């Protein structure tokens, strides 16, 4: 099939981890096409506020908002420095579900996510965002596994 030059919408699941930075970097070095539109999806961690005082809730929400703002600024700068068009979307809920949902709503043609490299037992108990995305997405998913020196030392 010939390339029509149509804009691809590529979703990248991001958080504050090195794994997200590595996934973004891998996309830029290996997959990026000039006409791509990046959809950066962030699902902040949630807190159980049921037992927290109003002051604690207010402080936690303020810190969360500041962290999300900083993350958005960091990735906007990355997009600008590379001349890539895109936008930042934040959603609340279960990360895997929300990433798949936002990507579907925005008509993404590919989802890219990093992985923390949990072992089989921990992944079974804790669940894995990347596993959820792979099994529930209606578009191709690229999981960027990035070995750090620390990971290599464990092997």
C-alpha angles and dihedrals in degrees: 000000000000121000106252094193090244115156116262117216108215118189119207119190108221139184135154094284131110087238090066092048089051093049091050091048092048091051091051094048100040114018109024117122123190096247097046122130113207122215108196109199122196125181108186119216114265129228132213103237097176095107098031125107118241090252092054091046091050092049094048092048091049091051091047092050091049092050092049091048091050092048092049091049091049093052094041087056090050091052093047094047090053096040092240120148120223149109141246120238126189123196134175126225136052106353099225094047094046095046091053091044096049091045090052093046091050092046095240115184095203137019121210122193137168123229132220091216097236116186119251094261096047091044090052093050100037100031123227128251091209091050090051092050093048092051099042107034120105091208132056116285127209115201111199110212109191120187114214124195087258091055091048091053090056094053 
